[in-house]
Amino acid sequence: MTHIAVIADDYTGGTDAAAALRRSGLRVVMLFGVPAPGSTLQECDAVVVGIKFRSIASAEACEYVERTVAWLRENGVTRYFYKYCSTFDSTPAGNIGPVCDLLSTLTGARYTIVCPATPLHLRTTYLGHLFVGDKLLSDSPMRTHPLTPMTDSNLARWLSLQTESLVGSLPLDVVRAGHEAVTERVNGLVGQGIRHIVTDAIDNSDLDSIAAGHDEALLTGGAGLVEAVGLNLRASLPAAEQPTSGPGTPDASSGTLILAGSCSEATLEQVRRAELSMPALRLDPGDISDADALVDTAVAWNEAQAATRPRLIYTSADAEERRRSATAMGPDTPQILEQVLARIASRAVEAGTRRIIVAGGETSGAVVAELGVQQVLVGDEAAPGVPWCTTVSSDPISLLLKSGNFGGPDFITETASA
């Protein structure tokens, strides 16, 4: 029986949520994109549906979510969680508010809990403000994000720009004061017409309290709260329904192809270190500006390598290199390079590759779409928030889809052969 569905606003955010549910001991299936009408859900305790709607028009995002909820209901799911980034990635006209409005209406929730805090990734919320480590979100690198610059750490104020619904807050002292205090404060807020409640949390015990204490609410937030919900759910299951183990880490003896498209500092350092220990090819539009030629070059290079060894193909580049690439290839260079890496993945799979690591959220989305992946079984984590996923097919492919900022400096080197 599928006890809960998590709807995530992008693919690597979805795998982060799926990893959190696996850590809680549940069997997890992940779907990519709005499920096709008439398709069936594999047996699982929890399902995550990753949909790329974080940065699209709100009307389109809400349409995707409504179609997804209809499909989930057809497959017997009645409990829902809305997962967005732990840095609340959005704009003043963003989708978190509209999707919270929609899901709370569809589910009949009395109110919505808004809690992106994920201590595992050093994201905490205090006095309604979101912190990244010891910095306010607005003082972190997210302030200059090219798609969703986060210039205000006050979550209630930011969310109020996205919705006409009233937004309130639940401070840490109330969260920690116990169920009666929380219920009294929530009742007061709801009585004032407040629909969405930004909730403080700075450690996992706070998240555990939130997960267990809001039966009438739609829960929304980051992977930290997803894991707390999963732990609470598993503890509530009778012995006969306790989950069995899921898939583990796939065998690396047949070799691994690594495709890196993220330009985050974390991925750039991972690429720098990986180049020291494995064959690596950088695709530089400054040298080859034709997409087809880039694909052919990479495919030929990959086929020349020993199939049992890990090998790295990347377009990751620093700011100066990206400017040079854009001069050669044009303003759509990032999107073109995502498709280049996706086509390389497809050609590699056709040639027999069955273990692929992808670095970068947008790149991961392009690869999944090109390979036609719809459902995966979620296995062990290679790093916090980065689980191995195995396609549901007669000839399965193992995928590791990594958000650009996730993983330590040696992530690629260590994971490629593990």
C-alpha positions in Angstrom: 0.0 0.0 0.0 1.3 3.5 -0.9 0.8 5.6 2.3 2.0 9.0 1.1 2.9 10.9 -2.1 5.5 13.6 -2.2 5.2 16.1 -5.1 8.6 17.8 -5.8 9.2 20.8 -7.9 12.2 19.5 -9.7 14.0 16.1 -10.4 17.0 16.3 -8.0 14.7 17.9 -5.4 12.7 14.8 -5.8 15.6 12.4 -5.4 16.5 14.3 -2.3 13.1 13.7 -0.9 13.2 10.0 -2.0 16.5 9.6 -0.2 15.0 11.0 2.9 12.1 8.5 2.8 14.5 5.7 2.2 16.5 6.7 5.3 13.3 6.5 7.2 13.0 2.8 6.2 10.3 3.0 3.6 10.2 1.4 0.1 10.2 4.3 -2.3 9.3 4.6 -6.0 10.1 7.9 -7.9 8.3 9.1 -11.0 9.7 11.7 -13.4 7.2 14.2 -14.8 3.4 14.2 -14.7 2.3 10.5 -14.7 0.8 9.3 -18.0 -3.0 8.6 -17.8 -3.7 4.9 -17.4 -0.2 4.1 -16.1 0.2 2.1 -12.9 2.2 2.7 -9.8 4.8 0.1 -8.7 4.3 -1.4 -5.3 5.8 0.9 -2.6 5.2 2.5 0.7 5.9 6.0 -0.6 6.0 7.6 -4.0 7.8 10.8 -5.0 6.7 12.6 -8.2 9.4 14.9 -9.5 8.0 17.6 -11.9 10.0 20.4 -13.3 7.7 23.3 -12.4 9.9 25.4 -10.1 10.5 28.2 -12.6 7.6 28.0 -15.0 4.4 30.0 -15.1 2.2 29.4 -12.1 -0.9 28.4 -14.2 1.1 25.7 -15.9 2.7 24.5 -12.6 -0.8 24.2 -11.0 -2.1 22.3 -14.0 0.7 19.8 -13.6 0.1 19.4 -9.9 -3.7 19.0 -10.4 -3.2 16.3 -13.0 -0.7 14.5 -10.8 -3.0 14.5 -7.8 -5.8 13.1 -9.9 -3.5 10.2 -11.1 -2.3 9.6 -7.5 -5.9 9.4 -6.3 -6.7 6.9 -9.1 -3.8 4.8 -7.7 -5.2 4.9 -4.1 -3.0 7.6 -2.6 -4.8 9.9 -0.1 -1.9 11.7 1.8 0.3 14.3 0.2 3.4 16.4 0.9 4.7 19.3 -1.3 8.5 19.4 -1.4 10.4 22.5 -2.5 14.0 23.4 -2.1 15.4 23.9 1.3 16.5 27.4 0.2 12.9 28.2 -0.8 14.0 28.7 -4.5 11.3 31.0 -6.0 10.7 34.5 -7.2 8.1 37.1 -6.0 5.9 35.7 -8.7 6.9 32.1 -8.0 5.0 28.9 -7.6 5.3 27.9 -3.9 2.4 30.1 -3.0 0.0 29.1 -5.8 0.8 25.4 -5.4 0.3 25.6 -1.6 -3.1 27.2 -2.3 -4.0 24.6 -4.8 -2.9 21.5 -2.8 -4.6 22.8 0.4 -7.8 23.2 -1.6 -7.5 19.7 -3.2 -6.8 18.0 0.0 -9.2 19.9 2.2 -6.4 20.9 4.6 -7.4 23.3 7.4 -4.0 25.1 7.1 -0.6 24.6 5.5 2.7 24.1 7.3 5.6 25.8 5.5 9.0 24.4 6.7 12.0 24.3 4.3 14.4 23.7 7.2 16.7 20.7 6.6 19.5 20.6 9.2 21.3 17.8 7.3 22.0 20.4 4.6 22.6 23.2 7.2 19.2 24.9 6.4 17.4 26.2 9.4 14.5 28.5 10.1 14.4 30.9 13.1 12.1 33.8 13.8 10.6 33.1 10.4 14.0 33.7 8.7 15.8 31.1 6.6 19.5 30.4 7.3 22.1 28.6 5.2 24.7 27.6 7.7 25.4 30.7 9.8 24.3 33.1 7.1 20.8 34.5 6.3 19.6 33.2 3.0 19.8 36.7 1.6 23.5 36.8 2.4 24.3 33.5 0.9 25.2 32.7 -2.7 21.5 32.2 -3.4 21.2 35.9 -3.4 22.6 35.9 -7.0 21.0 32.7 -8.3 20.4 33.3 -12.0 16.8 32.0 -12.0 15.6 32.5 -8.4 17.6 35.1 -6.6 16.7 35.0 -2.9 17.0 38.5 -1.7 14.8 38.2 1.4 15.2 35.7 4.2 11.8 36.5 5.8 9.8 33.6 4.5 6.4 34.9 5.5 7.1 38.2 3.7 8.4 36.4 0.6 5.6 33.9 0.5 3.0 36.7 0.8 4.2 38.1 -2.5 3.2 34.8 -4.2 -0.3 34.3 -2.7 -3.4 36.3 -1.7 -3.8 33.9 1.2 -2.7 35.2 4.6 0.6 34.0 5.9 1.5 33.6 9.6 4.4 32.1 11.6 4.9 29.6 14.4 8.0 30.5 16.4 10.5 28.0 17.9 9.5 28.5 21.5 5.9 27.4 20.6 7.2 24.5 18.5 9.1 23.2 21.5 6.3 24.0 24.1 4.4 20.8 23.2 1.2 19.8 21.4 -1.2 21.8 23.5 0.7 25.1 23.0 1.1 24.4 19.2 -2.6 23.6 18.8 -3.6 26.8 20.7 -1.4 29.0 18.6 -2.5 27.3 15.3 -6.2 27.7 16.2 -5.6 31.3 16.9 -3.8 31.8 13.6 -6.5 29.9 11.6 -9.2 31.9 13.4 -7.6 35.1 12.1 -7.9 33.7 8.5 -4.3 32.7 8.2 -3.9 29.8 5.7 -0.1 29.2 5.5 2.0 29.0 8.6 5.8 29.4 8.4 7.3 27.1 11.1 10.6 27.5 12.8 12.9 24.5 13.1 16.6 24.3 13.8 17.2 20.6 14.5 15.7 17.2 13.7 13.8 17.1 17.0 11.8 20.2 15.9 11.0 18.5 12.6 9.9 15.3 14.4 7.5 17.4 16.5 6.1 19.1 13.4 5.7 15.8 11.5 3.7 14.3 14.4 1.6 17.3 15.4 -0.4 18.6 12.5 -3.0 16.0 11.4 -5.3 18.7 9.8 -2.6 20.3 7.8 -1.0 20.0 4.4 2.7 19.6 5.2 5.2 21.3 2.8 8.9 21.9 3.0 12.3 20.4 2.5 13.8 17.0 2.7 14.3 17.3 6.5 10.6 17.4 7.1 10.0 14.6 4.5 12.3 12.3 6.5 10.6 13.2 9.8 7.2 12.4 8.2 8.6 9.1 6.9 9.9 8.1 10.3 6.6 9.0 11.9 4.7 7.0 9.2 6.9 3.9 9.6 6.5 3.9 13.4 2.7 4.0 13.0 2.5 1.0 10.7 1.5 -2.4 12.2 4.0 -5.1 12.2 2.4 -6.9 9.2 3.0 -3.7 7.1 6.5 -3.0 8.1 8.6 -2.4 4.9 11.1 -4.8 3.5 14.5 -3.6 2.2 14.8 -1.9 -1.2 17.6 -2.0 -3.8 21.1 -1.2 -2.7 24.2 0.2 -4.5 24.6 -1.0 -8.1 27.7 -3.0 -9.0 30.5 -0.8 -10.4 32.5 -3.5 -12.1 31.0 -2.8 -15.5 32.1 0.8 -15.5 30.5 4.1 -14.8 29.8 7.1 -17.1 29.8 10.5 -15.3 28.2 13.5 -17.0 28.6 16.8 -15.3 26.8 19.9 -16.4 26.5 21.9 -13.1 28.6 25.0 -12.8 28.3 25.2 -9.0 31.5 25.6 -7.0 30.9 22.2 -5.4 30.7 20.4 -8.8 33.6 22.3 -10.2 35.8 21.1 -7.4 34.5 17.5 -7.7 35.4 17.6 -11.4 38.8 19.0 -10.7 39.6 16.2 -8.4 38.0 13.5 -10.6 40.2 14.5 -13.5 43.3 13.4 -11.5 42.1 9.8 -11.2 40.1 8.9 -14.3 39.8 9.7 -18.1 38.1 13.0 -18.5 36.8 15.0 -21.5 35.7 18.6 -21.3 33.3 19.7 -24.0 34.2 23.4 -24.8 31.9 25.3 -27.1 34.8 27.7 -27.5 36.5 25.0 -29.4 33.5 23.2 -31.0 30.4 25.3 -31.2 28.2 22.8 -33.1 26.1 20.6 -30.9 26.1 17.6 -33.2 29.9 17.8 -33.4 30.2 17.9 -29.6 28.0 14.8 -29.3 30.0 12.9 -31.9 33.3 13.9 -30.3 32.2 12.8 -26.9 30.7 9.5 -28.1 33.9 8.6 -30.1 36.1 9.5 -27.0 33.8 7.4 -24.7 34.0 4.4 -26.9 37.7 4.6 -27.0 37.9 4.2 -23.2 38.0 1.0 -21.3 34.4 0.1 -20.6 35.1 -1.2 -17.1 36.7 2.1 -16.0 34.9 5.2 -14.8 35.1 8.1 -17.3 34.0 11.7 -17.0 32.5 13.9 -19.7 31.7 17.5 -18.6 30.5 20.9 -19.6 30.9 22.4 -16.1 32.8 25.7 -16.4 33.7 28.8 -14.4 32.2 32.2 -15.1 34.9 33.3 -17.6 34.7 30.0 -19.5 30.9 30.3 -19.6 31.1 33.8 -21.1 33.5 32.5 -23.8 31.1 29.6 -24.5 28.1 31.9 -24.8 30.1 34.1 -27.3 30.7 31.0 -29.5 27.4 29.2 -29.1 24.9 32.0 -28.3 22.5 32.9 -25.4 21.0 29.4 -25.2 24.3 27.7 -24.5 23.3 26.2 -21.1 20.2 24.6 -22.6 22.1 23.3 -25.6 24.8 21.8 -23.5 22.2 20.0 -21.3 20.8 18.4 -24.4 24.3 17.5 -25.6 25.0 15.6 -22.4 21.5 14.0 -22.6 22.2 12.7 -26.1 25.6 11.4 -25.0 23.9 9.5 -22.2 21.4 8.0 -24.7 24.2 6.9 -27.1 26.1 5.4 -24.2 23.1 3.4 -23.1 22.6 2.1 -26.6 26.2 0.9 -26.5 25.6 -1.0 -23.3 26.3 1.5 -20.4 24.1 0.7 -17.4 25.5 2.9 -14.6 25.4 6.7 -15.0 26.1 9.6 -12.6 24.7 13.0 -13.5 25.8 16.2 -11.8 23.4 19.1 -12.1 19.6 19.4 -11.7 18.8 20.7 -15.2 21.2 18.2 -16.7 19.6 15.4 -14.8 16.2 16.5 -16.1 17.5 16.5 -19.7 19.1 13.0 -19.3 16.0 11.5 -17.7 13.8 12.9 -20.5 16.1 11.7 -23.3 16.3 8.2 -21.8 12.5 8.1 -21.5 12.7 7.1 -17.8 9.3 7.2 -16.0 9.6 5.2 -12.8 12.6 4.2 -10.7 13.1 2.2 -7.5 15.1 4.2 -5.0 18.1 2.6 -3.4 21.0 3.5 -1.1 22.5 7.0 -0.9 25.9 7.7 -2.3 25.8 11.0 -0.3 23.2 12.7 1.8 20.2 13.4 -0.5 21.7 11.6 -3.5 20.3 8.1 -3.9 20.9 5.5 -6.6 17.8 5.0 -8.7 17.1 1.8 -10.8 14.8 2.0 -13.8 11.8 -0.3 -13.8 12.4 -2.3 -16.9 13.7 -5.7 -18.1 17.2 -4.2 -18.7 17.5 -1.7 -15.9 19.8 1.3 -15.8 21.3 2.6 -12.5 21.2 6.4 -12.3 22.7 8.8 -9.7 21.2 12.2 -10.1 23.0 14.9 -8.1 22.0 18.4 -7.4 25.0 20.7 -8.2 25.7 21.7 -4.6 25.4 18.2 -3.1 28.3 15.9 -2.3 31.8 16.4 -0.9 34.9 17.4 -2.9 35.7 13.7 -3.7 32.1 12.7 -4.5 32.7 11.8 -8.2 35.9 10.0 -7.5 34.6 8.0 -4.6 31.1 7.2 -6.1 32.3 6.2 -9.6 34.0 3.0 -8.3 31.9 2.3 -5.2 
